[in-house]
Amino acid sequence: MDSTDLSLDLNWFRRRIRKADLTEREYDWGYSPTKGYYIGYKLTLAIEYPSLKPVVFLLHRGSPNDAKLFEAILEELKRRRRARDGDTIICDKGYSRYKNCLLGIARFKVIPVIFTKSNFKMERLSGILSYPLSIFSKTNPTTEKQFFNHLVKCLKVKLENWEVYKPIRGMIEDIFKLAKNAFSMKQLHRYTKRSAHKIVCLHVLLVA
């Protein structure tokens, strides 16, 4: 999964638009490392591998931090039954947070392969990967603990070799390029979240 900016075709060069002007709007100022400042939404998309089919997308106002959106996209994947227990979820460094690794295993029962940053410490991650209290209220806690330990072991192995997964994660960049260049998602002519959601849904279907 990954995210990208969705800018609206507002001419904010002609009339200066302050953040206060957008408090009652469904869109907001955002920042993209490639585009710079824009006004619009952030699209988070999850695709299946190796089919490359888009399975879930979420729209967020402005450009919230990717790490804070990790829980929301996993909730949607689980709700739609697109992420099964034991599945591997591949994300870039923007989602990097020790808490997200624990969240992926303890709550969602997946292997969250989040590409590591330069200050990543495996010892620190190991220190927080402990059984959640809810495990002891299960019908068979021994089985639950064994599965938890299996996910932890798989996560550590995959994080130590995270660069192997870069070509797979890079495929979603091609999907974003296709959507923006072939299906006119570079600038949206939609000014409500409902309207933007509809047009993005159409674009995702076309990409699929």
N, C-alpha and C positions, 0 to 999 in steps of 0.2 A: 504494500500500500504506500501511497505517497499523496502529496497535495500540490496544488498549483493555484496561482492567482486568477481571478475572474474579474476583469475590470469593466466598468460601465463607460459608455461613450459620453461622459459629462465633460463639457468644455470648461474645466476649472482653471485654464489659463486666462480665459476671458473674464471670469468673475472668480475672485478668490473665495474658496470654500474652506471655512474653518471647521475644526472638529466639533465645535459647539453647534454649528449649523446642521449637523447630522445626527444629533442626539435622538430625534424622533423618527429617523429613517431606519430602514431595515438593512442598509448598507453603510459602510464606514470607510475611513482612510485605512490603507494597509501598506505594507512594504514587502517587496520581492527582491531578493538579491540580484536577479537578472533584469527585472523591469524597473526597479526603483519604487517610488511612491505611486500609489494608484487609489482609486475609490471603487469599492465593490465588495466582492466576497472571496472566500477561500473555499476551493473544492477539494475534498478529500476523497480519493478513489481507491477501491480495493479490487484487484483483478485475480483471477484464478490462474495457476500455472500447472501444466504447460498450455492449456487451452487459450490463455490470454483473454478470456471473457470477463468483462466488467461485472462484478457481482453486487457491490454496494457503493453508494456515494452519499456524501453529506455536504451541505452548504453551511458555511459559517460567516458571520458578519465581519468585515474587515480582514485582518490576517492574524488570528490568534496563534499562539505558539503551538507547533505540532505536538510537542510532548504532552500538552494539556488535552489534546484531542484523541490521544491514544485509547483511553477508556471508552469514549463515545463510539468510535468506529468498531471496536471489538464487541461492544454491546449490540450494535446493529448486525454485525456478522453472526453473532450467536443467536440473536432473535430470529434472523432469517434462516438459521441453520446452515449457513455457508461456511462456518468454521467448526470443525468437529474436534472432539477431544484428541489431543496428540498432534494436531496439525501444526505446521511451521508457518509463522507469520514473519515476512521479511520487510524491514523498514530501514530508512536511511538514518543518518546521525541526528536529524532534526527531532526524532522521537526519543533520543537517548535520555534515559533517566533510570536510575536504579529501581525506583519505585515501579516503573512500568514493567520491568522484567519480573518482579515479584507478582504484580497484578496479573500479568499474562498467565503465569503458572498457577498461582493460588486460586484465583477467581475464575479465569476463563479456560484453564487447563490446556493451554497451547504453548508452543515453544516460540517465544518472541525474539527472533534474531534481529536485534537492533544494532546497526553498525556502530562500532565503538569510537569514542573520541580519544584524543591523545592523553587525557587525564584519567581514563578508565582504569579501575583497579579490580581485578578478579577477586582479590581477597575481600574487598569491601562488599562486592555483590554476594559472595558466599556467606558473609556475615548476616545478611538480611533474608536469605532464602531459607526460611524456617516454616514449619507446618502452620497453617492458619488454624485458629481454635475451632473453627467449624468442622474440621476433619474428624475431631473426636466425638462429634455427635452423629456421625454417619453410621449406617447399619453395619458396615464392615470397615472400620478405620484402618485395619492392617493393609487391606487392599488399596485403600485411598493413599496411604503413606508410601506404599511401594510405587504407585503410579506417580506420585509427586516426586519421589526420588529419581524415577526414570526421566521425567521431564527436566529436572535440574541437571542431571548428567548429560542429557542431549544438548541442553542449552549451553553448557560450558564448552563442550566439544565444538559446537557450531560457532560460538563467539570467538573461540581461538582461531577459527578458520573462516572468519566472516568475509574475507576478500573473495573467497570462492563463489559467494552468492551475488557479487556485484553485477555480473552480466545478466542475471535473472532480474534483479531489481531495476536494472537499467531499461528493461523492456517497457516499463510503465512510462518512461520519458517519451518513448516513441508514440505511445498511445495519446499522450497529452499533445504532442506535436501534430498528430493526425487530426485530433479533435479541433485544435486551434487553427490549423492551416487549411484543412479540407472542409471543415464544417463550421467555420466562422465563429469560433469561440474566443477570438482574440479580444473582442469588445462586444459586450451584450447590450442590446437595446431593450432591456427589461429593468424596471425600477422598483419592483416589489419582490420579496423573497419567493412568493408563490409563483409568480410569473417566471422568475429566473430558474426556479426548481423545475418547472415544466420544460423549458427550452433545454436545460442541461440534461434532463431525462431523455429527451429526444436525441440529443447528440450522443449520449452514452449508448443508446440503442443502435444508432447508425454506426458508431465505432465497433460495437459488438458484431 
